[in-house]
C-alpha cells in the first residue's frame, strides 16, 4: 500500500481538492478517484514500480475527507463504484475496486453497520473488502443493497458473437 496525501498550502487551501471538486462531470471525478485508489493499492502503472517508492507526498487523499465527499454526494458515490467495477477487468486493479467498495461502505454508515445490514460479520466484511478479498456475489449484492445501490449490467462497446 502507498500512502497519498493532499497538498495543503500555507493558507489552508488544497488546490487538488478544489480542482477535483470543480469537475462537473461526476464520471470524470469518479475515474480520478479510482485511479488514485489504484495507486494507493500499489498499481503505479509501471511509473515508479521499480524505484521502490513507498510514499508520494503533496498530491492526494485524506481518507476522512473522501468519505465525507462520498457521503455528501450520492451521485458521486455511484459513479465512484461504477468506475471501480470497470477497473476489476484488469487483475492489477482488482484490489482497488474492492477498496473502493470498502470506502463507500465506510462512508455509508461504517463497516460494522453495513455488515450488520448485509447479514455478515464485521470481521468477514473487513477481510472480504481488503486488497486480497474475494467477495461472493451474495456478499457483493448484500453490501451494495446496504449502501443503497444495486448491481447493474450493460453491454460492452463491442458486442462479441
Secondary structure as GFF3:
##gff-version 3
##sequence-region A 1 161
A	DSSP	beta_strand	3	6	.	.	.	ID=ss1
A	DSSP	alpha_helix	15	22	.	.	.	ID=ss2
A	DSSP	alpha_helix	26	40	.	.	.	ID=ss3
A	DSSP	three_ten_helix	49	51	.	.	.	ID=ss4
A	DSSP	beta_strand	55	59	.	.	.	ID=ss5
A	DSSP	alpha_helix	63	72	.	.	.	ID=ss6
A	DSSP	alpha_helix	74	87	.	.	.	ID=ss7
A	DSSP	three_ten_helix	91	93	.	.	.	ID=ss8
A	DSSP	alpha_helix	94	107	.	.	.	ID=ss9
A	DSSP	alpha_helix	111	118	.	.	.	ID=ss10
A	DSSP	alpha_helix	122	128	.	.	.	ID=ss11
A	DSSP	alpha_helix	137	146	.	.	.	ID=ss12
###
